[in-house]
Amino acid sequence: MKVTASFWGVQGWEATGSGSFAGCFVVRPSGSANIHHIIFANDIANGCIDGGFSAFNNGNASVDYIVYVGNIAYNAAQASDSCASGFNIYQPVKSDSVAGTHMYIAGNFAWKNLNPDPCAGTAPTDGEGFILDTFDGSQGGLPAPYDQQAVVVNNISIGNGGRGILVLNNQSGSSHAHIFVNQNTSWGNNTDPNQNGGGSYGDIEISRADDTTASLNISEPTTATCCGGFALYAYMVNSGNGTDTATSNWGYSAAGNEGGSQSSSGFSYGTASFGTNPSFSNPTLPGAPSCGSATSVPNCMATVIANFTPTTTAAKAYGYQIPSTTQTSDPLFPQWLCNVNLPPSLVTMGCASSAASPAPPTNINVTVQ
């Protein structure tokens, strides 16, 4: 399913892709005009070729205000033509400079997204559960670096070939996107033995990205090394600086590799809960999603959520939290989503915030299966 126009929502679909460049849920301009305000909610990408949920540019034209809420991406990076991931936003372009969250990825589940070897003519480079990719436009084609707010919050990313969550390339130019990676659960990622990009890796990684904040996450790699024998950490900051922060996170590695950094002058992990096993209830990878009798994606994922709930009491406040039906005051929540008819219980609605935000769209088209 491909969205090529602004103000569209897609809810309640399950897709499987086959053939070259067959992404399951794709956002991309068809011409020279930017597109924006696009929502995928309560959808399932089940066995896709070129990515589960992907948004990217077409030359100088690209995307803004992308929302992935309460979705599944499983085994969605099978293409040899490209190196894909479960959830991806690549080289966006801002449609306005209004304050507040433009990109919002919340309440999603990603597992077993693994690149073939080779892909795109190289050894595998991706297979992430979630990736915010090249917001600075450094891979070409964009008029300027993207400098609006993006949030990755309350997701579960397990057993993927690449990183569980990766923020990559947010440095070029004098201004950068302010990116938040909060309250996510990442476990047992970087499973692809054919990746060999050099240097250390992280289950949650900030790489060549400034102005990125990570907090209240749980990250647990299940091996000491990966990817050609390089060290694997719960958290890794590569080529960052003092504008990046990663405080109040829970990290555990049986090998003692909780927090790593390289070429990141001024960066510090600050206060962190490192070195104690969160003791997930039953950390096992599920098979393909089977949600035909479920009322929603979170309902279908109830066993996965339970399996990856910490039994260590102090760790329970970290990582994925079951969405509340009570409205909260959340300055990171996109306020324009408060006027959209989202399926219930996908995310905790943060609509009591007084943070500045774009005027609520009134003409979002929704296609529901």
Stockholm file with secondary structure:
# STOCKHOLM 1.0

chainA/1-369         MKVTASFWGVQGWEATGSGSFAGCFVVRPSGSANIHHIIFANDIANGCIDGGFSAFNNGNASVDYIVYVGNIAYNAAQASDSCASGFNIYQPVKSDSVAGTHMYIAGNFAWKNLNPDPCAGTAPTDGEGFILDTFDGSQGGLPAPYDQQAVVVNNISIGNGGRGILVLNNQSGSSHAHIFVNQNTSWGNNTDPNQNGGGSYGDIEISRADDTTASLNISEPTTATCCGGFALYAYMVNSGNGTDTATSNWGYSAAGNEGGSQSSSGFSYGTASFGTNPSFSNPTLPGAPSCGSATSVPNCMATVIANFTPTTTAAKAYGYQIPSTTQTSDPLFPQWLCNVNLPPSLVTMGCASSAASPAPPTNINVTVQ
#=GR chainA/1-369 SS CEECSSSEEEESCEECCCSTTCCSEEECCSSSSCEEEEEEESCEEESCSSCSEEECCBTTBCEEEEEEESCEEESCCCCSSSCCCSEEEESCCCSCCCSSEEEEEESCEEECCCCCSSBTTBSCCCCCSEEEECTTCTTSCCSSCCCSEEEEESCEEESCSSCSEEEEEECSSSCCCCEEEESCEEESCCCCTTCCCSSCEEEEEEEEECSEEEESCEEECSSSEETTTEEEEEEEEESCCTTCEECSCEECCTTSCCEEEESCTTCCCCSCEESSCCCBSCCCCCCSCCCTTCSSHHHHTHHHHHHTSBCSGGGTTSSCCCCCSSCCBCTTSCGGGGGSCCCTTSSCCCBTCCCCCCCCCSCCEEEEC
#=GC SS_cons         CEECSSSEEEESCEECCCSTTCCSEEECCSSSSCEEEEEEESCEEESCSSCSEEECCBTTBCEEEEEEESCEEESCCCCSSSCCCSEEEESCCCSCCCSSEEEEEESCEEECCCCCSSBTTBSCCCCCSEEEECTTCTTSCCSSCCCSEEEEESCEEESCSSCSEEEEEECSSSCCCCEEEESCEEESCCCCTTCCCSSCEEEEEEEEECSEEEESCEEECSSSEETTTEEEEEEEEESCCTTCEECSCEECCTTSCCEEEESCTTCCCCSCEESSCCCBSCCCCCCSCCCTTCSSHHHHTHHHHHHTSBCSGGGTTSSCCCCCSSCCBCTTSCGGGGGSCCCTTSSCCCBTCCCCCCCCCSCCEEEEC
//
